[in-house]
Each structure stands twice: as structure tokens, then as C-alpha cells.
């Protein structure tokens, strides 16, 4: 019994060996990432249903609760916040910019500054989609020898995997190596609204499209 107790303490203690708890964040119904704004300027990012906040690596506030000009929750879909950077879309490094992108089906693709300035908008598009092990990943921005490129698919039917056209845009800066993108695991079944009161809707997309 003594050996079992010692193993339990070793696995669940906040401080053991060289691993030390620095800080904890409340993330109920929130997303948490480590992002690179560019030039190895790393921040912690906390996203909720209305906006996002950034924290320095010492956990002090850097930018508290940016609320996008459009609501993130626009039934029946949710706009994800991604590509928070300083010079990817606009070479003026004094501003922070970010993307609002629909993670389920085609909607508007927005690029905003945190001061509310709209830098770019394209309607009825999704970011270029890759499908891995039944999950859908949107990777619309890639670095190439010819510079960073933004890839958007026009979807007339507003559904994934029904693209009519592909648009390729050149960007001002370079995509940092650690920038969160939209990931929608197991997107064959979509459920909304979340949270629900009395009724839940299901949209089923078969794996064979």
C-alpha cells in the first residue's frame, strides 16, 4: 500500500522534478492557445464566445478582451478567431490583426485589426480544407518561396466540399511558425445551437461527400 501512495503523489503533485506549475487559467467554454505574433513574440491566447484576450509569457495581461465588430456566434455557425499576428496582413507592425473564419461551411472571411478596422472581406468562402482521419482542418495560409499565400474556396452552396472556385492572394508578411488555425474534429455531424434549450439541430455530412 505504501508504494501505491508514493506513485499517486509523484503523478499528481503540481511540483515534481523539474516541472513547476506557473499559472492556471479558467477555460470553461473557452479555447486556449500559445501563439506567435511574429518575430518570436509569443503570447497566451484565451478565446470565449464573444472575443479573445492575450497574455504575456509571464501571464500578465497584454491585450484584454478584444470583441470583434461582428458576433462570433451567428447561427447556425460559429466564427473562429485565428491568425492573430502583427505583420502578416498589414505591414504596419504597430497594430495587431486577426482572422474571423467560419469553421463549418462557407461564410464571410474577415481580416480585422484590433482597433476595428476591416482589412479584408470575402463572402461565401471557406479556407482551403484538408481532411485527416475524419477530421477537417482549414489551412488557408501557407508560406511559399514566393511569399505567404492566402487560399480561399468559393462555395456557392455554402457547404464544405462543394467549392466552385479557388482564389489565391499574396500577403504582406510571413506566416509565423506557431499560429493557431481552425480545427473542426469529426465534422461529419454538426450540432447546433450549443448550448441548447429545448431543440437541437443535426446536420450530417457523409464521409463520401
C-alpha positions as CSV (number, residue, x, y, z in Angstrom):
1,X,0.0,0.0,0.0
2,X,2.8,2.4,0.8
3,X,4.3,2.0,-2.8
4,X,0.9,2.8,-4.3
5,X,0.6,6.0,-2.3
6,X,4.0,7.2,-3.3
7,X,3.2,6.7,-7.0
8,X,0.0,8.7,-6.7
9,X,1.8,11.6,-5.2
10,X,4.5,11.6,-7.9
11,X,2.0,11.7,-10.7
12,X,-0.4,14.3,-9.4
13,X,1.7,16.8,-7.5
14,X,2.0,20.3,-9.0
15,X,5.7,20.3,-8.4
16,X,7.8,17.2,-9.1
17,X,11.3,17.0,-10.6
18,X,11.8,20.0,-13.0
19,X,8.0,20.5,-13.7
20,X,6.6,23.5,-11.8
21,X,3.1,25.0,-12.1
22,X,3.4,28.6,-13.2
23,X,-0.2,29.7,-13.6
24,X,-3.8,28.4,-14.2
25,X,-6.5,29.8,-16.5
26,X,-10.2,29.3,-16.3
27,X,-11.1,27.8,-19.7
28,X,-14.7,26.5,-19.2
29,X,-16.3,27.0,-22.7
30,X,-13.1,28.7,-23.9
31,X,-10.2,27.9,-26.1
32,X,-6.6,28.3,-25.0
33,X,-3.5,28.5,-27.3
34,X,0.1,29.6,-27.4
35,X,0.6,31.9,-30.5
36,X,3.4,33.7,-32.2
37,X,2.5,37.3,-33.2
38,X,5.6,37.3,-35.4
39,X,9.4,37.6,-34.7
40,X,9.0,35.0,-31.9
41,X,6.7,37.3,-29.9
42,X,4.8,34.5,-28.1
43,X,1.6,35.1,-26.2
44,X,-1.1,33.0,-24.5
45,X,-4.5,33.4,-26.2
46,X,-7.8,32.9,-24.5
47,X,-10.9,32.8,-26.7
48,X,-14.5,32.8,-25.5
49,X,-17.9,33.2,-27.2
50,X,-17.6,37.0,-27.6
51,X,-13.9,37.7,-28.2
52,X,-10.3,37.0,-27.1
53,X,-7.6,38.1,-24.8
54,X,-3.8,37.9,-24.9
55,X,-1.4,37.4,-22.1
56,X,2.4,37.7,-21.9
57,X,4.5,34.6,-21.1
58,X,4.8,35.8,-17.5
59,X,0.9,35.7,-17.5
60,X,0.4,39.4,-17.2
61,X,-2.3,40.9,-19.4
62,X,-1.2,42.1,-22.9
63,X,-4.5,42.7,-24.6
64,X,-7.7,42.2,-22.7
65,X,-10.9,41.0,-24.4
66,X,-11.0,42.2,-28.0
67,X,-14.6,42.0,-29.2
68,X,-14.8,41.6,-33.0
69,X,-17.2,44.0,-34.8
70,X,-19.3,41.0,-35.8
71,X,-20.6,38.5,-33.3
72,X,-18.7,35.2,-33.3
73,X,-21.9,33.2,-32.8
74,X,-24.0,33.7,-35.9
75,X,-26.5,30.7,-36.1
76,X,-26.2,28.1,-37.4
77,X,-22.5,28.5,-37.3
78,X,-19.6,29.9,-35.3
79,X,-16.8,32.1,-36.4
80,X,-13.4,31.1,-35.1
81,X,-10.6,33.6,-34.3
82,X,-7.3,32.7,-35.8
83,X,-4.0,34.1,-37.3
84,X,-3.5,36.7,-34.6
85,X,-0.4,38.5,-35.9
86,X,1.3,41.8,-36.3
87,X,2.6,42.0,-39.9
88,X,1.0,39.0,-41.8
89,X,-1.8,41.0,-43.5
90,X,-0.7,44.6,-42.9
91,X,3.0,45.7,-42.8
92,X,2.2,48.3,-40.1
93,X,3.6,46.4,-37.1
94,X,2.0,48.8,-34.6
95,X,-1.3,47.1,-35.0
96,X,-2.5,43.5,-34.2
97,X,-4.6,41.8,-36.8
98,X,-6.7,38.6,-36.8
99,X,-8.9,36.4,-39.0
100,X,-12.6,35.5,-38.5
101,X,-13.4,32.4,-40.4
102,X,-16.4,30.0,-40.4
103,X,-15.3,26.5,-39.3
104,X,-18.3,24.6,-40.7
105,X,-19.4,25.9,-44.0
106,X,-18.9,28.9,-46.3
107,X,-19.5,32.3,-44.8
108,X,-17.6,35.6,-44.9
109,X,-13.9,35.6,-44.4
110,X,-12.8,38.7,-42.4
111,X,-9.4,40.2,-41.6
112,X,-9.6,42.9,-38.8
113,X,-7.3,45.0,-36.8
114,X,-7.9,45.0,-33.1
115,X,-8.9,48.7,-33.4
116,X,-11.9,47.6,-35.5
117,X,-10.5,48.4,-39.0
118,X,-11.6,45.9,-41.6
119,X,-8.6,45.0,-43.8
120,X,-10.3,42.3,-46.0
121,X,-13.6,40.6,-46.6
122,X,-14.7,37.9,-48.9
123,X,-18.2,36.3,-48.8
124,X,-19.3,32.7,-49.4
125,X,-15.8,31.2,-48.9
126,X,-14.0,28.8,-46.7
127,X,-10.3,28.4,-46.1
128,X,-8.8,25.6,-48.1
129,X,-9.7,22.3,-46.4
130,X,-7.6,19.3,-45.6
131,X,-9.2,16.0,-44.4
132,X,-7.2,13.9,-42.0
133,X,-8.6,10.8,-40.2
134,X,-12.2,12.0,-40.4
135,X,-11.3,15.5,-39.1
136,X,-11.4,18.7,-41.1
137,X,-8.6,21.2,-40.8
138,X,-8.6,24.6,-42.5
139,X,-5.2,25.7,-43.6
140,X,-5.8,28.7,-45.8
141,X,-2.4,30.4,-45.3
142,X,0.9,28.9,-46.3
143,X,4.4,30.1,-46.7
144,X,6.0,29.6,-50.1
145,X,9.3,30.7,-51.7
146,X,7.1,33.4,-53.4
147,X,5.8,34.7,-50.1
148,X,2.8,33.9,-47.9
149,X,-0.3,32.9,-49.8
150,X,-4.0,33.0,-48.7
151,X,-6.1,30.3,-50.3
152,X,-9.9,30.6,-50.2
153,X,-12.6,28.4,-51.8
154,X,-15.8,29.9,-53.1
155,X,-18.8,27.8,-52.1
156,X,-22.0,28.6,-53.9
157,X,-23.9,26.2,-51.8
158,X,-22.4,27.4,-48.6
159,X,-21.3,23.8,-47.7
160,X,-17.9,22.3,-47.3
161,X,-16.5,20.1,-50.1
162,X,-18.7,21.9,-52.7
163,X,-16.2,24.6,-53.9
164,X,-16.7,26.2,-57.3
165,X,-13.5,28.3,-57.4
166,X,-10.2,28.7,-55.6
167,X,-8.8,32.2,-55.0
168,X,-5.1,32.8,-54.3
169,X,-4.0,36.0,-52.6
170,X,-0.5,37.3,-51.8
171,X,0.1,38.6,-48.3
172,X,2.3,41.3,-46.9
173,X,4.2,39.3,-44.3
174,X,5.3,35.8,-43.4
175,X,3.2,33.3,-41.5
176,X,4.7,32.7,-38.1
177,X,5.5,29.0,-37.4
178,X,3.2,28.8,-34.4
179,X,-0.2,30.4,-35.3
180,X,-3.4,28.6,-34.4
181,X,-5.7,27.7,-37.3
182,X,-9.3,26.4,-37.4
183,X,-9.6,22.7,-36.5
184,X,-13.0,21.0,-36.5
185,X,-12.6,17.4,-35.4
186,X,-15.1,14.8,-36.6
187,X,-17.1,17.3,-38.6
188,X,-19.3,14.7,-40.2
189,X,-22.0,15.6,-37.7
190,X,-22.7,19.2,-36.8
191,X,-24.9,20.1,-33.8
192,X,-26.4,23.5,-33.0
193,X,-27.2,25.5,-31.1
194,X,-24.7,25.0,-28.3
195,X,-25.8,25.5,-25.6
196,X,-29.4,24.4,-26.4
197,X,-32.6,25.0,-24.6
198,X,-35.4,22.8,-26.0
199,X,-34.4,21.8,-29.5
200,X,-31.1,20.6,-31.1
201,X,-30.4,20.5,-34.8
202,X,-28.2,18.0,-36.6
203,X,-26.5,18.3,-40.0
204,X,-24.9,15.1,-41.2
205,X,-22.2,15.2,-43.9
206,X,-21.4,11.7,-45.1
207,X,-17.7,10.9,-45.3
208,X,-18.0,10.2,-49.1
209,X,-19.4,13.8,-49.5
